[in-house]
């Protein structure tokens, strides 16, 4: 398993070995020893999510209140997905910045983002599947969004694909509006939460 930390602290790309043969392909997208070595604690899985999207569909930018927040481990078993991690932690050295990873079924890889980071993804092909592990269950009162088309964020959506958004994502506030409303996670509180996860397994 190859691991690379993204330029947003707390976000990682994992590239597992794949084993194709005449029957098809075998790959293990999540492997706990490699994950723990990179992140510093195991991933507690409270829920798994599975979505199927048309080309151009953007899901996100989504994030949850910290604590407890919601960490995610994402991979794409079918189609192609442009996965984007956005630093929404107020006070972070990389606040407002983002990084991207191309996820697809041909070269399996996965993205992990810690609690407090924002997540968005665009399907680059019809019938694209996004499967992800979540550290906490869905809690609608603690989950929020930022508009993925906010020009100030400048997320790297392809210009030759027309974005398709849910009504909720299209109506989400800009980063500036979310900041003014006090919706965004606090970086210092996120660091305390990360430390608590390491203490738990120590």
C-alpha positions, -999 to 999 in steps of 0.1 A, spaced: 0 0 0 15 33 -11 4 63 10 8 100 3 -3 129 26 -21 156 6 -12 192 9 -41 196 34 -29 181 68 -51 153 78 -59 141 43 -42 111 26 -42 92 -6 -39 54 -4 -29 33 -34 -34 -4 -28 -18 -31 -50 -43 -46 -74 -42 -82 -87 -58 -86 -122 -61 -121 -138 -82 -139 -163 -112 -138 -139 -111 -100 -133 -95 -80 -105 -89 -82 -68 -80 -52 -46 -83 -43 -9 -90 -5 -8 -88 -2 30 -60 -19 50 -59 -10 87 -21 -15 93 -12 10 65 -40 34 77 -29 34 113 7 39 104 -2 70 83 -30 85 104 -20 75 139 -52 57 149 -77 31 134 -107 42 115 -139 36 135 -166 27 109 -201 37 120 -217 38 85 -209 30 49 -223 50 21 -228 41 -16 -239 65 -43 -243 62 -81 -241 94 -101 -246 107 -136 -217 125 -153 -214 160 -140 -230 153 -106 -213 171 -78 -219 159 -42 -207 184 -15 -190 204 -2 -201 186 30 -187 187 66 -199 180 101 -195 197 135 -164 188 155 -166 170 178 -173 144 168 -172 154 131 -172 127 104 -140 113 89 -144 96 55 -125 70 35 -136 72 -2 -130 50 -32 -145 45 -66 -153 9 -77 -169 20 -109 -165 50 -133 -143 80 -126 -145 105 -98 -127 138 -92 -124 139 -54 -117 172 -36 -107 178 0 -112 214 13 -97 228 45 -126 244 63 -110 245 97 -109 281 109 -73 289 121 -57 262 100 -25 273 80 -42 260 49 -77 273 56 -97 277 24 -73 257 3 -80 223 -14 -63 193 -30 -77 168 -55 -73 131 -64 -87 113 -94 -104 81 -83 -114 54 -108 -119 17 -112 -89 12 -135 -62 23 -111 -78 18 -76 -69 43 -50 -87 59 -20 -88 92 -2 -91 97 36 -101 130 51 -101 138 89 -129 153 108 -134 190 101 -123 188 65 -148 194 37 -155 169 10 -168 172 -26 -167 150 -56 -177 152 -93 -186 121 -114 -167 122 -146 -186 94 -162 -222 81 -161 -230 54 -135 -200 64 -114 -200 47 -80 -186 63 -49 -183 41 -18 -171 55 15 -166 46 51 -177 71 77 -165 74 113 -199 85 126 -235 79 116 -255 105 97 -266 133 119 -286 159 100 -285 185 128 -247 185 128 -240 184 90 -235 214 69 -224 224 34 -205 250 14 -215 258 -22 -192 238 -44 -194 265 -71 -182 293 -48 -159 313 -70 -138 322 -40 -130 286 -34 -121 280 -70 -126 242 -69 -111 224 -99 -143 212 -117 -137 205 -154 -150 234 -176 -163 210 -203 -188 193 -179 -221 210 -168 -224 206 -131 -255 188 -116 -262 198 -80 -289 189 -55 -312 217 -44 -295 216 -10 -260 218 -23 -269 246 -48 -284 266 -19 -255 261 4 -237 292 16 -204 304 2 -173 299 23 -174 336 34 -211 332 44 -204 300 63 -175 316 82 -196 347 91 -224 324 104 -201 305 126 -207 272 109 -171 261 102 -150 239 124 -124 254 146 -88 242 139 -77 240 175 -108 220 185 -101 196 156 -65 191 168 -78 182 203 -102 157 188 -74 141 167 -53 138 198 -82 121 217 -84 95 190 -47 86 194 -50 85 232 -80 61 229 -58 35 210 -27 42 230 
